[in-house]
């Protein structure tokens, strides 16, 4: 018989640049209204975007002690030293893509030892549920920070373009700390003539397009982007079916691609050759083709700026040789030698912040928490329709069958 869950916890984030939360104060009130017997404990934090009084006013208890919590929620990876044995944790672990070959392009907290984290989870018999794998039967995620990653990533990329070309830059997103102010800010800018390419068709891409559609940058078709000359700034959005090709299959089949990503090649080269700015907003799996190869960068003579919102180091966008931070969001890349340089002239500006939604923490946390309340918590507290089990990486000292390959990784 399933042991009833009586207490939920919200952990203090381990990263010192992380102010997001899995559940905002408004969600505490909603949970308490629907499940009055559930106790919610929030660890104190000076970094959190919402203050402790806001949580108390909505029915939460503030305490460092999460020992009595049945399920503990976080955002990013949890420091292995503070993991409590035999508890259920739910956070973005950025581990399910890992194996011996893909360690270099793992997302997540820079410096975080994923192998040690997973070993600790196994040794402490922790149940680990990863938000990223809470998906429907078609593989679509039920929740994520992706839309706000797209919003902030697009804003930051355009800001880098302004700085690079000696225009007055906009105020930083984290200083605005509000979606409405960010949009109002970018509406005031009249961008000069350029071509901007966006890849992707999910949450992240929708966030990018949300921003672009509020600017003077005009959307054009694929053929117009390649063939026409414009006297105004334009952008083109390539969906997955547009930038991938298969030797034997003329029509793109998403289900077949998901099962056989290694059979596809990137078709983005001809678009990148026309682009001044490229924003990567697509989902990438290590078995999928890269958007371009390192040795092709030299052929993109017009390309000035890359905003890699996906931020897989040495992943689908090989120019991302490192992730960047909110404080220092950009670097310049010598595209011949593929090394970082302080010289902006004739080199490529890269924006690769790995926690972009943290620049708008209140807005992004509220949207994310809506997803937990509506699409996650009922399936943890009541009957699971399979989505929670599907996202459970480990429990009781072992990896679930779907993630059993991680055993080889932690022992390598």
N, C-alpha and C positions, 0 to 999 in steps of 0.2 A: 504493500500500500504506500502511495506517495505521501511523504512527510509534508504537512502543511507549512507554507511559507508565511511567517508572521512579521519578518523585519527585513527592510531593504536598507542598503547603505550607499552613500555617495562618497567616493574616496577623494582625498586631496591629491591633485595631479603631481606626478613626479617631475615633470618638466618645468623649469622656471620661466619659460616663455609661453606657457599654456594657461589661458584664462577661461577657456570654454568649460561647459558642464554638460553632463549627459541629460540632466533634468533641471529645468529652471524652477523657480519658486511657484509659478503658475501651475506647473505639472504636479507639484506636491499636493496642492489643493485638489486637483482633479482626481489624483490617486486616492486621497483620503475620502473623497466623496463617494467614489465607487467601491473602495475596499476599506471601510472604516476601521477594521481591526488591524490593518497593516501599520506597523511602526516604521518611520523613516528617519534614519540617522545620517547627518551630514558632517563629515570631518571639517574642522575649521581650516580656512585658507585665506591668506591675504592676497593671493593672486586671482582668485575667482572673480568673474565679472559681476556676479550678484553677491550682495553682502549677506552676512549671517542673519541679520534682523529680517530680511525679506523671506528667508527660509522659515524662521521661527513664526512669523506672522501667518504663514500658510500651512503650519502644522508640523513642521519638522523639528527634530531635536538636534542640537549641536553637540558633538562629542568626538574626541579622538579615538574612542574605543569602538571598533566595529566587530568585536568578537562575537556578539550575539546576532549579527546580521546573517540572514540566509543567502541573500544575493547581494553582491557588491558591484556597483556600476562605476565605470570610469570612462575617460575618453581615449587617451593614448596609453601606450604600454605602461604597466605598473612595475616599479622597482622590485626586483625579485627578493630583496631583503625584507620587504614589508608584507609580502604575501602571507596570508593566514592559512594554515593547513586545512584541508578538507572543506574549503568554502567554494561557493560558486561565484566566479568573476565573469563580468561581461565588459569587454573593451576592444578597441582596435589593437590587435596584437601584431599585425603585419608579419605574420609567420606562415600563412598557408601557402604562399608562393615559394617558400624556401626549399632548396635542396643544395647539394654540394656545388652545382653549377650556377645557381641563380643568386647566391649570397650577395654578390656585388651589386645587384640591382634591386635589393629589397628596400621597400619604403620604410618609413618610420623614424623614430627618434635617432638622430646622429649619435653614435657612440654606444647605443644600447646593444648589449650582447644578447642577441636573440637565442643563441644556443643555450646560454646560461639560464635565460628566462624560461625556456621550454623544459630544461632539465629540472628546474626548481618546481615548475607546475606539476611535472610527473612525480618527483620525489615527495612533494607535499600533498599528493593526491587531490589536487585542485580540479574542479570542473571549469574549463575555459570555454566560454561562448564568445565568438567573434562577430561583431556587428556586420562586418563586411560580407559574411556568408549567410546572413539571414535573408533568404531570397524566395521568390515564388517559383512555381514549377517551370517557368520559362527562363529562370536564372536572373530575373530582375530583382535588384535589391529593394527591400522594403523601406530602408531609411539610410541616410548618409548626409554628410556635410558638403557633398559634391557641388550643389548649386551655388553655395556661397564660395567654394573654392574657385568656381568659374567666374563669379562676380568680381572677387578681389583679384584673382589672377589676371583677368582682362584689364582691370583698372591699373594694376601695377605694371603690366606690359606696356600699355599706352603711355604711362608715366615715364617709363624708361626710354621710350621712343622720344618723348618730348625733351628729356634731359640730354640724350645722346645728340640730338639735333639743335641744342642750344636754345630751345624754347623754355618758357617759364613752366616748371613742373606744377602739377596739382598737389594739394595737401595730401599727406599720406593717409591711407585708408584707416589705419589703426588710430590715428589722431582724430579723424572724423567720428569713428566708432558708431556709425549709424548708416544703415542702408540708404535711407532717404537723402541724407546729406551727401553721401557719395554720388548718388545719381544726379542730384542737383548740381554738384561740382562739375561732373563730366559733361553735362548738358551745356555748360558755359563755354566749353573749349571748341574752337573751330579748327579741326585737324586739317593739315595740308594734304596735298595729293600723295597717296601711296596705295599699295596693294597689300592687303592683310589676308592671310590664309588661316582658317580654323579647321582642325580635324576633330571629329567626335559627334556623337548623336545621343548622348546620355545626359544625366543630371549636370555634369560639369559643363558640357557644351551648351546646355540650355541657360546656364548662368552667364556664360560668355556672351551669348546672343542677346540675352536680356539687357546687358550693358550696351553692346554695340548698337542695338536698335533704338537706343535713346541718344545717340550721337549723330553727327552729320556724315557718318561713314555709311555709304550706300551698299546694300546687299545686291550682289549680281550672281548670275548663273555660272556654272563651270565653264561653258563655252565662251561666255562674255569675258570672264576672267582671263582666259588664255588668249583670246583673239582680238579683243577690242582695246583701244587706247582711250583712257579716261582723263579728264581734267579735274577730277575730284577724288577724295579718298573712297576706296571701295573695299568690300570684303567678300569672301566666298567661303562657304561652309561645306567641307567634304565629310559626308557620313561614311560609316564603315564600308558600305558597298561601293563607295566612290574611290577610295584610296587603296583598295585591295583587289588583286586579280588572281585568277587561277588558270593554270595552263590548259586544263581540260574542261573547265566549267565556265560557260559564258555568263549565265545568270547567277548572281550572288545568293547564296542560301545561308542565312545566319546560323541555323542549327548545325549545318554541316561545318561551317567555319569554327564554331565553338568546339566541336569534336575533333577537328583536323586543322588547327591553326598553322601547323608547320608546312602545309601544302600551298600556302598563299605567299604572294610577293606584294611589296608596296608599289603603288602606282602614283606616288605623290611627287616624284622627281620633277615632272614637267610643270607642276603648279609652284613648287618651291623656287624654281628658276625665275619665276615671274614675281616673286614676293619680296616685299621689303620687311614685313613683319610676319612671323609665324607663331600661332598659339596652339599648343598641343593640349587638347581637351578630351582625348579619347581614352577608353579603358585599354590597358595592355597586359597581356599574359606573356611570360618569358618564352613560350613556344611560338608566339606570333612574330611576324616579320617586323623589323625595325622600319620606321618611317623613311629613314635614309641611312646610308653607311658613312662612316667617318671620312673615307676618302672622297666622298661626293660633296662634302661641304665646300670645297674650293670652287665648285661649279656654280654655287649660288652667289653670283657676283653682286646681286642687288640686295641680298638679305642683310639686314642690319641688326634685327632684334629677334630673339626667340624667347617666348614665355612658355616654359614647360610646366604646366599645371599638374600633369600626371606625376612628374618628379620621381621617376624611377632612375636612379643613378646608373649610367651606362645601360639604359634600357631602350625604349622605343625611340628616344631622341638622344643619339650618342653625344651630342654637345653638352649634355648634362653630366659633367664629370664630378659634380658634387651638388649637394643640396645647399640652399642658403637659408638665412634667418630673416625674421621680420625686421630686425635692426639693420641688417646688411643684406637686402634682398637681391642684389645684382652683382655680377662679376663680368669681366671681359675675357673672351676666349680667343687665343691665337689658333685659328682654324687650320693652319698648316701643321703645327706641331701638337695641337690638341692639349695645350697647357694654358693655365690661367695667366693673364697678363694685366699690368696696370695701364697699358696703352690702349685707349679707346679707338684711336685712328686705325682704320682698315681692319679692325677686329670685330668680333661678334659679341653684342650685349646679351647676357643670359639672365633671365629671371627664373629662379627655381626654388621658391620658398616652399617648404614641405608641410607647413601648417597654416595655409592661407586663411581659412575661415576664422582663425584666432584674431584676425584684424577686425572682424565684426562679431565679437563673441556673443553679445546679447541676442542679436538677430539670428545668428546661425545656431546657437544653442536652443533657442525657442523652437525653431523649425525642426531640429533634430529630436528634441524631447517630445514633440508632437508624434513623431514616428514611434518612439518607444511606448508612449501611452496607448497609441491606437493599434500598433502592429507587432509589438513585442511582449509587453507586460501581460496582456490577457492570455497569451500562449505559454507564459511561464507560470502564472498564478492559477490558470484554469487548465483546459485541455490543449495540448500541443497538436497542431495539424501537420507536424513534420518539420516546420521551419526552424524550430529551436534545436531539435536533434541534428538537423542538417548543418547547423552552424557550430555544433559542439565539437571542438577539436580534441579535447582530452577530458578524462574523468577517472577517478579512482585509481590513478597511477598508470594509465595506459592511454595511447592515442586511439581514437575511434577508427574503424576500418578505412573510412574515406581519407583520413589523414595519416595513415600508418607509415607513409613514406617519410614522415618527419622523424621517425625513430632512427632511420639510417642517417639522416642529417645530423641529429644531436650526437650520434656515436661516431661521426666521421672526423 
